[in-house]
Amino acid sequence: MQAYVDYDFYRNEFGGSSVTEERFKEYERRSRMVIDKYTFNRVRIATQDVPGFVVPEEIKIAQCAVMDELMTNDLQGGAISYESVSKHA
């Protein structure tokens, strides 16, 4: 599978700092799977089937945001750390 975003874009265009270069490949793959889920694989199919297809910047930014969320979730142990339920009338 072709990556939608590279480390240079993540660091310099998006301004990401959570994912290190050493862990980037893992988080790029995981976040790409999320993007594919929510786009019904349209981006994946286009990268494979449409000659000259360029991944839109909006998809790249969304993928970077997903990477940061995945990293944050992993650092927090993958669990909800605090939950509140308000009073019901």
PDB file as gemmi writes it, atoms N, CA and C in Angstrom:
CRYST1    1.000    1.000    1.000  90.00  90.00  90.00 P 1                      
ATOM      1  N   MET A   1       0.827  -1.189   0.000  1.00  0.00           N  
ATOM      2  CA  MET A   1       0.000   0.000   0.000  1.00  0.00           C  
ATOM      3  C   MET A   1       0.873   1.256   0.000  1.00  0.00           C  
ATOM      4  N   GLN A   2       0.427   2.230  -0.717  1.00  0.00           N  
ATOM      5  CA  GLN A   2       1.137   3.504  -0.806  1.00  0.00           C  
ATOM      6  C   GLN A   2       0.764   4.386   0.375  1.00  0.00           C  
ATOM      7  N   ALA A   3       1.777   4.981   0.998  1.00  0.00           N  
ATOM      8  CA  ALA A   3       1.529   5.927   2.084  1.00  0.00           C  
ATOM      9  C   ALA A   3       0.871   7.177   1.523  1.00  0.00           C  
ATOM     10  N   TYR A   4      -0.045   7.745   2.289  1.00  0.00           N  
ATOM     11  CA  TYR A   4      -0.710   8.976   1.865  1.00  0.00           C  
ATOM     12  C   TYR A   4       0.092  10.209   2.278  1.00  0.00           C  
ATOM     13  N   VAL A   5       0.866  10.072   3.322  1.00  0.00           N  
ATOM     14  CA  VAL A   5       1.618  11.200   3.866  1.00  0.00           C  
ATOM     15  C   VAL A   5       3.001  10.703   4.271  1.00  0.00           C  
ATOM     16  N   ASP A   6       4.012  11.557   4.166  1.00  0.00           N  
ATOM     17  CA  ASP A   6       5.355  11.169   4.589  1.00  0.00           C  
ATOM     18  C   ASP A   6       5.749  11.957   5.842  1.00  0.00           C  
ATOM     19  N   TYR A   7       6.873  11.573   6.420  1.00  0.00           N  
ATOM     20  CA  TYR A   7       7.301  12.185   7.677  1.00  0.00           C  
ATOM     21  C   TYR A   7       7.579  13.678   7.507  1.00  0.00           C  
ATOM     22  N   ASP A   8       8.111  14.052   6.369  1.00  0.00           N  
ATOM     23  CA  ASP A   8       8.406  15.463   6.107  1.00  0.00           C  
ATOM     24  C   ASP A   8       7.111  16.295   6.158  1.00  0.00           C  
ATOM     25  N   PHE A   9       6.051  15.809   5.538  1.00  0.00           N  
ATOM     26  CA  PHE A   9       4.774  16.519   5.583  1.00  0.00           C  
ATOM     27  C   PHE A   9       4.267  16.579   7.024  1.00  0.00           C  
ATOM     28  N   TYR A  10       4.332  15.455   7.718  1.00  0.00           N  
ATOM     29  CA  TYR A  10       3.851  15.401   9.104  1.00  0.00           C  
ATOM     30  C   TYR A  10       4.553  16.450   9.966  1.00  0.00           C  
ATOM     31  N   ARG A  11       5.867  16.511   9.876  1.00  0.00           N  
ATOM     32  CA  ARG A  11       6.639  17.437  10.714  1.00  0.00           C  
ATOM     33  C   ARG A  11       6.544  18.889  10.249  1.00  0.00           C  
ATOM     34  N   ASN A  12       6.749  19.126   8.966  1.00  0.00           N  
ATOM     35  CA  ASN A  12       6.912  20.488   8.465  1.00  0.00           C  
ATOM     36  C   ASN A  12       5.627  21.166   8.010  1.00  0.00           C  
ATOM     37  N   GLU A  13       4.731  20.432   7.382  1.00  0.00           N  
ATOM     38  CA  GLU A  13       3.480  21.040   6.904  1.00  0.00           C  
ATOM     39  C   GLU A  13       2.405  21.007   7.987  1.00  0.00           C  
ATOM     40  N   PHE A  14       2.244  19.846   8.614  1.00  0.00           N  
ATOM     41  CA  PHE A  14       1.229  19.692   9.658  1.00  0.00           C  
ATOM     42  C   PHE A  14       1.713  20.257  10.992  1.00  0.00           C  
ATOM     43  N   GLY A  15       3.016  20.177  11.227  1.00  0.00           N  
ATOM     44  CA  GLY A  15       3.575  20.659  12.488  1.00  0.00           C  
ATOM     45  C   GLY A  15       3.511  19.625  13.589  1.00  0.00           C  
ATOM     46  N   GLY A  16       3.448  18.356  13.203  1.00  0.00           N  
ATOM     47  CA  GLY A  16       3.359  17.276  14.187  1.00  0.00           C  
ATOM     48  C   GLY A  16       4.672  17.027  14.899  1.00  0.00           C  
ATOM     49  N   SER A  17       4.563  16.614  16.157  1.00  0.00           N  
ATOM     50  CA  SER A  17       5.768  16.297  16.930  1.00  0.00           C  
ATOM     51  C   SER A  17       5.567  15.086  17.831  1.00  0.00           C  
ATOM     52  N   SER A  18       4.366  14.543  17.876  1.00  0.00           N  
ATOM     53  CA  SER A  18       4.078  13.410  18.761  1.00  0.00           C  
ATOM     54  C   SER A  18       4.722  12.116  18.283  1.00  0.00           C  
ATOM     55  N   VAL A  19       4.677  11.883  16.987  1.00  0.00           N  
ATOM     56  CA  VAL A  19       5.175  10.634  16.410  1.00  0.00           C  
ATOM     57  C   VAL A  19       6.611  10.839  15.957  1.00  0.00           C  
ATOM     58  N   THR A  20       7.504  10.014  16.483  1.00  0.00           N  
ATOM     59  CA  THR A  20       8.919  10.107  16.102  1.00  0.00           C  
ATOM     60  C   THR A  20       9.130   9.474  14.723  1.00  0.00           C  
ATOM     61  N   GLU A  21      10.244   9.817  14.110  1.00  0.00           N  
ATOM     62  CA  GLU A  21      10.550   9.251  12.801  1.00  0.00           C  
ATOM     63  C   GLU A  21      10.664   7.727  12.870  1.00  0.00           C  
ATOM     64  N   GLU A  22      11.160   7.220  13.978  1.00  0.00           N  
ATOM     65  CA  GLU A  22      11.306   5.772  14.149  1.00  0.00           C  
ATOM     66  C   GLU A  22       9.951   5.067  14.200  1.00  0.00           C  
ATOM     67  N   ARG A  23       8.938   5.718  14.736  1.00  0.00           N  
ATOM     68  CA  ARG A  23       7.611   5.099  14.883  1.00  0.00           C  
ATOM     69  C   ARG A  23       6.643   5.542  13.793  1.00  0.00           C  
ATOM     70  N   PHE A  24       7.105   6.406  12.894  1.00  0.00           N  
ATOM     71  CA  PHE A  24       6.224   6.992  11.890  1.00  0.00           C  
ATOM     72  C   PHE A  24       5.571   5.934  11.003  1.00  0.00           C  
ATOM     73  N   LYS A  25       6.322   4.969  10.534  1.00  0.00           N  
ATOM     74  CA  LYS A  25       5.779   3.963   9.617  1.00  0.00           C  
ATOM     75  C   LYS A  25       4.596   3.233  10.260  1.00  0.00           C  
ATOM     76  N   GLU A  26       4.724   2.877  11.517  1.00  0.00           N  
ATOM     77  CA  GLU A  26       3.646   2.183  12.235  1.00  0.00           C  
ATOM     78  C   GLU A  26       2.391   3.056  12.324  1.00  0.00           C  
ATOM     79  N   TYR A  27       2.577   4.309  12.731  1.00  0.00           N  
ATOM     80  CA  TYR A  27       1.430   5.195  12.904  1.00  0.00           C  
ATOM     81  C   TYR A  27       0.852   5.657  11.573  1.00  0.00           C  
ATOM     82  N   GLU A  28       1.680   5.764  10.545  1.00  0.00           N  
ATOM     83  CA  GLU A  28       1.168   6.094   9.214  1.00  0.00           C  
ATOM     84  C   GLU A  28       0.250   4.977   8.751  1.00  0.00           C  
ATOM     85  N   ARG A  29       0.662   3.747   8.928  1.00  0.00           N  
ATOM     86  CA  ARG A  29      -0.154   2.597   8.500  1.00  0.00           C  
ATOM     87  C   ARG A  29      -1.462   2.536   9.276  1.00  0.00           C  
ATOM     88  N   ARG A  30      -1.391   2.680  10.581  1.00  0.00           N  
ATOM     89  CA  ARG A  30      -2.610   2.608  11.408  1.00  0.00           C  
ATOM     90  C   ARG A  30      -3.577   3.740  11.075  1.00  0.00           C  
ATOM     91  N   SER A  31      -3.047   4.936  10.904  1.00  0.00           N  
ATOM     92  CA  SER A  31      -3.914   6.075  10.601  1.00  0.00           C  
ATOM     93  C   SER A  31      -4.477   5.971   9.186  1.00  0.00           C  
ATOM     94  N   ARG A  32      -3.712   5.398   8.268  1.00  0.00           N  
ATOM     95  CA  ARG A  32      -4.207   5.190   6.901  1.00  0.00           C  
ATOM     96  C   ARG A  32      -5.399   4.238   6.909  1.00  0.00           C  
ATOM     97  N   MET A  33      -5.360   3.252   7.794  1.00  0.00           N  
ATOM     98  CA  MET A  33      -6.481   2.325   7.908  1.00  0.00           C  
ATOM     99  C   MET A  33      -7.743   3.053   8.396  1.00  0.00           C  
ATOM    100  N   VAL A  34      -7.583   4.009   9.281  1.00  0.00           N  
ATOM    101  CA  VAL A  34      -8.724   4.800   9.754  1.00  0.00           C  
ATOM    102  C   VAL A  34      -9.275   5.648   8.608  1.00  0.00           C  
ATOM    103  N   ILE A  35      -8.382   6.314   7.881  1.00  0.00           N  
ATOM    104  CA  ILE A  35      -8.804   7.126   6.742  1.00  0.00           C  
ATOM    105  C   ILE A  35      -9.542   6.256   5.724  1.00  0.00           C  
ATOM    106  N   ASP A  36      -9.002   5.076   5.443  1.00  0.00           N  
ATOM    107  CA  ASP A  36      -9.649   4.176   4.484  1.00  0.00           C  
ATOM    108  C   ASP A  36     -11.047   3.780   4.960  1.00  0.00           C  
ATOM    109  N   LYS A  37     -11.190   3.549   6.241  1.00  0.00           N  
ATOM    110  CA  LYS A  37     -12.500   3.177   6.788  1.00  0.00           C  
ATOM    111  C   LYS A  37     -13.518   4.281   6.551  1.00  0.00           C  
ATOM    112  N   TYR A  38     -13.155   5.510   6.864  1.00  0.00           N  
ATOM    113  CA  TYR A  38     -14.104   6.608   6.771  1.00  0.00           C  
ATOM    114  C   TYR A  38     -14.306   7.147   5.354  1.00  0.00           C  
ATOM    115  N   THR A  39     -13.410   6.799   4.437  1.00  0.00           N  
ATOM    116  CA  THR A  39     -13.593   7.209   3.045  1.00  0.00           C  
ATOM    117  C   THR A  39     -14.067   6.042   2.186  1.00  0.00           C  
ATOM    118  N   PHE A  40     -14.442   4.943   2.849  1.00  0.00           N  
ATOM    119  CA  PHE A  40     -14.902   3.752   2.145  1.00  0.00           C  
ATOM    120  C   PHE A  40     -13.889   3.303   1.089  1.00  0.00           C  
ATOM    121  N   ASN A  41     -12.611   3.411   1.448  1.00  0.00           N  
ATOM    122  CA  ASN A  41     -11.477   2.983   0.609  1.00  0.00           C  
ATOM    123  C   ASN A  41     -11.326   3.784  -0.684  1.00  0.00           C  
ATOM    124  N   ARG A  42     -11.996   4.895  -0.801  1.00  0.00           N  
ATOM    125  CA  ARG A  42     -11.920   5.669  -2.049  1.00  0.00           C  
ATOM    126  C   ARG A  42     -10.514   6.197  -2.319  1.00  0.00           C  
ATOM    127  N   VAL A  43      -9.825   6.661  -1.290  1.00  0.00           N  
ATOM    128  CA  VAL A  43      -8.473   7.191  -1.487  1.00  0.00           C  
ATOM    129  C   VAL A  43      -7.534   6.049  -1.864  1.00  0.00           C  
ATOM    130  N   ARG A  44      -7.640   4.932  -1.152  1.00  0.00           N  
ATOM    131  CA  ARG A  44      -6.796   3.769  -1.451  1.00  0.00           C  
ATOM    132  C   ARG A  44      -6.999   3.311  -2.884  1.00  0.00           C  
ATOM    133  N   ILE A  45      -8.242   3.204  -3.301  1.00  0.00           N  
ATOM    134  CA  ILE A  45      -8.545   2.762  -4.661  1.00  0.00           C  
ATOM    135  C   ILE A  45      -8.005   3.763  -5.678  1.00  0.00           C  
ATOM    136  N   ALA A  46      -8.177   5.045  -5.405  1.00  0.00           N  
ATOM    137  CA  ALA A  46      -7.684   6.070  -6.338  1.00  0.00           C  
ATOM    138  C   ALA A  46      -6.166   6.013  -6.463  1.00  0.00           C  
ATOM    139  N   THR A  47      -5.453   5.800  -5.347  1.00  0.00           N  
ATOM    140  CA  THR A  47      -3.987   5.744  -5.430  1.00  0.00           C  
ATOM    141  C   THR A  47      -3.524   4.543  -6.240  1.00  0.00           C  
ATOM    142  N   GLN A  48      -4.335   3.502  -6.277  1.00  0.00           N  
ATOM    143  CA  GLN A  48      -3.968   2.300  -7.020  1.00  0.00           C  
ATOM    144  C   GLN A  48      -4.418   2.348  -8.483  1.00  0.00           C  
ATOM    145  N   ASP A  49      -5.592   2.932  -8.726  1.00  0.00           N  
ATOM    146  CA  ASP A  49      -6.220   2.807 -10.041  1.00  0.00           C  
ATOM    147  C   ASP A  49      -6.197   4.059 -10.914  1.00  0.00           C  
ATOM    148  N   VAL A  50      -5.956   5.216 -10.324  1.00  0.00           N  
ATOM    149  CA  VAL A  50      -6.022   6.459 -11.100  1.00  0.00           C  
ATOM    150  C   VAL A  50      -4.602   6.963 -11.355  1.00  0.00           C  
ATOM    151  N   PRO A  51      -4.141   6.886 -12.595  1.00  0.00           N  
ATOM    152  CA  PRO A  51      -2.789   7.358 -12.898  1.00  0.00           C  
ATOM    153  C   PRO A  51      -2.633   8.841 -12.549  1.00  0.00           C  
ATOM    154  N   GLY A  52      -1.553   9.166 -11.874  1.00  0.00           N  
ATOM    155  CA  GLY A  52      -1.265  10.548 -11.517  1.00  0.00           C  
ATOM    156  C   GLY A  52      -2.079  11.097 -10.357  1.00  0.00           C  
ATOM    157  N   PHE A  53      -2.834  10.231  -9.676  1.00  0.00           N  
ATOM    158  CA  PHE A  53      -3.650  10.698  -8.551  1.00  0.00           C  
ATOM    159  C   PHE A  53      -2.753  11.254  -7.448  1.00  0.00           C  
ATOM    160  N   VAL A  54      -3.113  12.424  -6.944  1.00  0.00           N  
ATOM    161  CA  VAL A  54      -2.392  13.055  -5.848  1.00  0.00           C  
ATOM    162  C   VAL A  54      -3.342  13.118  -4.662  1.00  0.00           C  
ATOM    163  N   VAL A  55      -2.890  12.602  -3.524  1.00  0.00           N  
ATOM    164  CA  VAL A  55      -3.712  12.605  -2.320  1.00  0.00           C  
ATOM    165  C   VAL A  55      -3.981  14.059  -1.922  1.00  0.00           C  
ATOM    166  N   PRO A  56      -5.255  14.436  -1.752  1.00  0.00           N  
ATOM    167  CA  PRO A  56      -5.581  15.818  -1.385  1.00  0.00           C  
ATOM    168  C   PRO A  56      -4.978  16.211  -0.036  1.00  0.00           C  
ATOM    169  N   GLU A  57      -4.609  17.477   0.082  1.00  0.00           N  
ATOM    170  CA  GLU A  57      -4.006  17.970   1.311  1.00  0.00           C  
ATOM    171  C   GLU A  57      -4.933  17.761   2.508  1.00  0.00           C  
ATOM    172  N   GLU A  58      -6.232  17.868   2.306  1.00  0.00           N  
ATOM    173  CA  GLU A  58      -7.184  17.662   3.403  1.00  0.00           C  
ATOM    174  C   GLU A  58      -7.096  16.251   3.973  1.00  0.00           C  
ATOM    175  N   ILE A  59      -6.876  15.276   3.103  1.00  0.00           N  
ATOM    176  CA  ILE A  59      -6.717  13.890   3.560  1.00  0.00           C  
ATOM    177  C   ILE A  59      -5.414  13.757   4.332  1.00  0.00           C  
ATOM    178  N   LYS A  60      -4.346  14.370   3.844  1.00  0.00           N  
ATOM    179  CA  LYS A  60      -3.055  14.305   4.532  1.00  0.00           C  
ATOM    180  C   LYS A  60      -3.147  14.927   5.926  1.00  0.00           C  
ATOM    181  N   ILE A  61      -3.804  16.077   6.025  1.00  0.00           N  
ATOM    182  CA  ILE A  61      -3.949  16.746   7.323  1.00  0.00           C  
ATOM    183  C   ILE A  61      -4.793  15.886   8.262  1.00  0.00           C  
ATOM    184  N   ALA A  62      -5.881  15.321   7.743  1.00  0.00           N  
ATOM    185  CA  ALA A  62      -6.717  14.447   8.565  1.00  0.00           C  
ATOM    186  C   ALA A  62      -5.922  13.243   9.051  1.00  0.00           C  
ATOM    187  N   GLN A  63      -5.115  12.672   8.193  1.00  0.00           N  
ATOM    188  CA  GLN A  63      -4.322  11.515   8.587  1.00  0.00           C  
ATOM    189  C   GLN A  63      -3.312  11.890   9.665  1.00  0.00           C  
ATOM    190  N   CYS A  64      -2.692  13.038   9.552  1.00  0.00           N  
ATOM    191  CA  CYS A  64      -1.744  13.485  10.576  1.00  0.00           C  
ATOM    192  C   CYS A  64      -2.451  13.677  11.921  1.00  0.00           C  
ATOM    193  N   ALA A  65      -3.651  14.243  11.882  1.00  0.00           N  
ATOM    194  CA  ALA A  65      -4.420  14.423  13.114  1.00  0.00           C  
ATOM    195  C   ALA A  65      -4.768  13.074  13.734  1.00  0.00           C  
ATOM    196  N   VAL A  66      -5.110  12.107  12.915  1.00  0.00           N  
ATOM    197  CA  VAL A  66      -5.403  10.761  13.407  1.00  0.00           C  
ATOM    198  C   VAL A  66      -4.148  10.150  14.029  1.00  0.00           C  
ATOM    199  N   MET A  67      -2.998  10.339  13.384  1.00  0.00           N  
ATOM    200  CA  MET A  67      -1.737   9.823  13.946  1.00  0.00           C  
ATOM    201  C   MET A  67      -1.504  10.360  15.350  1.00  0.00           C  
ATOM    202  N   ASP A  68      -1.672  11.676  15.514  1.00  0.00           N  
ATOM    203  CA  ASP A  68      -1.468  12.276  16.830  1.00  0.00           C  
ATOM    204  C   ASP A  68      -2.453  11.720  17.854  1.00  0.00           C  
ATOM    205  N   GLU A  69      -3.701  11.519  17.455  1.00  0.00           N  
ATOM    206  CA  GLU A  69      -4.698  10.954  18.376  1.00  0.00           C  
ATOM    207  C   GLU A  69      -4.347   9.516  18.754  1.00  0.00           C  
ATOM    208  N   LEU A  70      -3.904   8.735  17.786  1.00  0.00           N  
ATOM    209  CA  LEU A  70      -3.497   7.361  18.080  1.00  0.00           C  
ATOM    210  C   LEU A  70      -2.327   7.339  19.052  1.00  0.00           C  
ATOM    211  N   MET A  71      -1.356   8.211  18.835  1.00  0.00           N  
ATOM    212  CA  MET A  71      -0.200   8.286  19.724  1.00  0.00           C  
ATOM    213  C   MET A  71      -0.640   8.681  21.130  1.00  0.00           C  
ATOM    214  N   THR A  72      -1.477   9.705  21.238  1.00  0.00           N  
ATOM    215  CA  THR A  72      -1.964  10.150  22.545  1.00  0.00           C  
ATOM    216  C   THR A  72      -2.703   9.020  23.250  1.00  0.00           C  
ATOM    217  N   ASN A  73      -3.551   8.323  22.515  1.00  0.00           N  
ATOM    218  CA  ASN A  73      -4.293   7.200  23.091  1.00  0.00           C  
ATOM    219  C   ASN A  73      -3.351   6.103  23.571  1.00  0.00           C  
ATOM    220  N   ASP A  74      -2.342   5.796  22.783  1.00  0.00           N  
ATOM    221  CA  ASP A  74      -1.378   4.760  23.176  1.00  0.00           C  
ATOM    222  C   ASP A  74      -0.604   5.168  24.426  1.00  0.00           C  
ATOM    223  N   LEU A  75      -0.225   6.434  24.511  1.00  0.00           N  
ATOM    224  CA  LEU A  75       0.527   6.914  25.673  1.00  0.00           C  
ATOM    225  C   LEU A  75      -0.316   6.899  26.939  1.00  0.00           C  
ATOM    226  N   GLN A  76      -1.631   7.026  26.787  1.00  0.00           N  
ATOM    227  CA  GLN A  76      -2.530   7.011  27.933  1.00  0.00           C  
ATOM    228  C   GLN A  76      -3.006   5.601  28.268  1.00  0.00           C  
ATOM    229  N   GLY A  77      -2.446   4.625  27.624  1.00  0.00           N  
ATOM    230  CA  GLY A  77      -2.795   3.245  27.911  1.00  0.00           C  
ATOM    231  C   GLY A  77      -4.027   2.758  27.175  1.00  0.00           C  
ATOM    232  N   GLY A  78      -4.542   3.558  26.258  1.00  0.00           N  
ATOM    233  CA  GLY A  78      -5.672   3.121  25.456  1.00  0.00           C  
ATOM    234  C   GLY A  78      -6.986   3.060  26.203  1.00  0.00           C  
ATOM    235  N   ALA A  79      -7.036   3.647  27.387  1.00  0.00           N  
ATOM    236  CA  ALA A  79      -8.261   3.584  28.182  1.00  0.00           C  
ATOM    237  C   ALA A  79      -8.770   4.990  28.487  1.00  0.00           C  
ATOM    238  N   ILE A  80     -10.037   5.071  28.817  1.00  0.00           N  
ATOM    239  CA  ILE A  80     -10.608   6.340  29.242  1.00  0.00           C  
ATOM    240  C   ILE A  80     -10.079   6.638  30.632  1.00  0.00           C  
ATOM    241  N   SER A  81      -9.441   7.799  30.787  1.00  0.00           N  
ATOM    242  CA  SER A  81      -8.835   8.123  32.072  1.00  0.00           C  
ATOM    243  C   SER A  81      -9.798   8.817  33.020  1.00  0.00           C  
ATOM    244  N   TYR A  82     -10.854   9.455  32.481  1.00  0.00           N  
ATOM    245  CA  TYR A  82     -11.802  10.160  33.330  1.00  0.00           C  
ATOM    246  C   TYR A  82     -13.130  10.242  32.605  1.00  0.00           C  
ATOM    247  N   GLU A  83     -14.182   9.979  33.326  1.00  0.00           N  
ATOM    248  CA  GLU A  83     -15.501  10.072  32.722  1.00  0.00           C  
ATOM    249  C   GLU A  83     -16.439  10.626  33.771  1.00  0.00           C  
ATOM    250  N   SER A  84     -17.305  11.510  33.345  1.00  0.00           N  
ATOM    251  CA  SER A  84     -18.261  12.137  34.259  1.00  0.00           C  
ATOM    252  C   SER A  84     -19.662  12.002  33.695  1.00  0.00           C  
ATOM    253  N   VAL A  85     -20.600  11.788  34.578  1.00  0.00           N  
ATOM    254  CA  VAL A  85     -21.993  11.736  34.180  1.00  0.00           C  
ATOM    255  C   VAL A  85     -22.716  12.825  34.967  1.00  0.00           C  
ATOM    256  N   SER A  86     -23.349  13.741  34.254  1.00  0.00           N  
ATOM    257  CA  SER A  86     -24.019  14.840  34.944  1.00  0.00           C  
ATOM    258  C   SER A  86     -25.312  14.346  35.596  1.00  0.00           C  
ATOM    259  N   LYS A  87     -25.814  15.158  36.515  1.00  0.00           N  
ATOM    260  CA  LYS A  87     -27.070  14.820  37.184  1.00  0.00           C  
ATOM    261  C   LYS A  87     -28.227  14.911  36.202  1.00  0.00           C  
ATOM    262  N   HIS A  88     -29.155  14.033  36.355  1.00  0.00           N  
ATOM    263  CA  HIS A  88     -30.336  14.049  35.514  1.00  0.00           C  
ATOM    264  C   HIS A  88     -31.484  14.672  36.295  1.00  0.00           C  
ATOM    265  N   ALA A  89     -32.303  15.451  35.634  1.00  0.00           N  
ATOM    266  CA  ALA A  89     -33.435  16.118  36.298  1.00  0.00           C  
ATOM    267  C   ALA A  89     -34.595  15.183  36.442  1.00  0.00           C  
TER     268      ALA A  89                                                      
END                                                                             
